[in-house]
């Protein structure tokens, strides 16, 4: 159970860190999201 708690804690920390980075640089975030959307849409 300890291992699962550690994994979920690390995941939540990484998720919060990623969201902070996205909010810090909205232009780069928008370009990344658009690039991913175009790439996924082109392969669908």
Backbone as CSV, one residue per row, in Angstrom:
resi,resn,N_x,N_y,N_z,CA_x,CA_y,CA_z,C_x,C_y,C_z
1,UNK,0.826,-1.199,0.000,0.000,0.000,0.000,0.870,1.262,0.000
2,UNK,2.026,1.177,0.676,2.908,2.327,0.730,3.407,2.724,-0.661
3,UNK,3.692,1.700,-1.462,4.204,1.968,-2.807,3.161,2.691,-3.651
4,UNK,1.907,2.252,-3.556,0.833,2.908,-4.313,0.655,4.351,-3.859
5,UNK,0.745,4.592,-2.569,0.610,5.955,-2.047,1.732,6.836,-2.577
6,UNK,2.930,6.291,-2.625,4.074,7.058,-3.138,3.901,7.362,-4.629
7,UNK,3.454,6.378,-5.385,3.238,6.588,-6.817,2.164,7.639,-7.077
8,UNK,1.075,7.570,-6.338,0.000,8.541,-6.548,0.439,9.934,-6.095
9,UNK,1.227,10.010,-5.038,1.731,11.303,-4.574,2.670,11.911,-5.619
10,UNK,3.553,11.102,-6.162,4.464,11.580,-7.204,3.700,12.014,-8.452
11,UNK,2.677,11.246,-8.817,1.884,11.592,-9.988,1.183,12.937,-9.805
12,UNK,0.598,13.146,-8.636,-0.086,14.413,-8.374,0.891,15.581,-8.368
13,UNK,2.080,15.359,-7.811,3.094,16.411,-7.811,3.506,16.759,-9.241
14,UNK,3.747,15.737,-10.062,4.141,15.962,-11.452,3.024,16.652,-12.238
15,UNK,1.787,16.274,-11.975,0.653,16.898,-12.655,0.554,18.381,-12.294
16,UNK,0.695,18.698,-11.029,0.645,20.101,-10.599,1.806,20.894,-11.182
17,UNK,2.982,20.286,-11.217,4.142,20.958,-11.793,3.918,21.241,-13.278
18,UNK,3.396,20.263,-13.994,3.119,20.446,-15.415,2.100,21.545,-15.661
19,UNK,1.054,21.588,-14.865,0.037,22.634,-15.024,0.611,24.015,-14.729
20,UNK,1.473,24.104,-13.703,2.117,25.391,-13.415,2.968,25.850,-14.582
21,UNK,3.690,24.936,-15.191,4.542,25.295,-16.323,3.697,25.725,-17.521
22,UNK,2.584,25.059,-17.749,1.698,25.436,-18.850,1.113,26.826,-18.636
23,UNK,0.736,27.120,-17.409,0.148,28.424,-17.114,1.188,29.538,-17.138
24,UNK,2.432,29.200,-16.867,3.493,30.201,-16.861,3.800,30.690,-18.273
25,UNK,3.668,29.809,-19.257,4.014,30.143,-20.629,2.854,29.778,-21.565
26,UNK,1.796,30.585,-21.608,0.606,30.190,-22.362,0.819,30.116,-23.875
27,UNK,1.700,30.922,-24.434,1.919,30.881,-25.882,2.559,29.554,-26.295
28,UNK,3.587,29.161,-25.591,4.249,27.887,-25.889,3.283,26.735,-25.666
29,UNK,2.477,26.823,-24.624,1.503,25.778,-24.339,0.495,25.651,-25.471
30,UNK,0.027,26.780,-25.968,-0.932,26.756,-27.072,-0.339,26.149,-28.326
31,UNK,0.898,26.481,-28.619,1.564,25.913,-29.797,1.733,24.409,-29.633
32,UNK,2.101,23.966,-28.450,2.265,22.524,-28.207,0.940,21.783,-28.345
33,UNK,-0.105,22.325,-27.767,-1.419,21.684,-27.845,-1.900,21.651,-29.291
34,UNK,-1.716,22.733,-30.016,-2.119,22.768,-31.425,-1.328,21.755,-32.245
35,UNK,-0.038,21.655,-32.016,0.791,20.691,-32.741,0.347,19.260,-32.460
36,UNK,0.091,18.963,-31.188,-0.389,17.624,-30.842,-1.742,17.333,-31.478
37,UNK,-2.643,18.312,-31.458,-3.970,18.114,-32.044,-3.871,17.869,-33.541
38,UNK,-3.031,18.621,-34.221,-2.867,18.409,-35.655,-2.244,17.048,-35.958
39,UNK,-1.256,16.653,-35.176,-0.614,15.363,-35.388,-1.562,14.201,-35.141
40,UNK,-2.339,14.287,-34.082,-3.306,13.217,-33.776,-4.415,13.202,-34.824
41,UNK,-4.867,14.387,-35.225,-5.922,14.453,-36.231,-5.464,13.945,-37.589
42,UNK,-4.214,14.166,-37.929,-3.705,13.715,-39.215,-3.574,12.187,-39.265
43,UNK,-3.376,11.568,-38.122,-3.208,10.114,-38.084,-4.512,9.378,-37.819
44,UNK,-5.574,10.101,-37.584,-6.849,9.433,-37.268,-7.587,8.998,-38.511
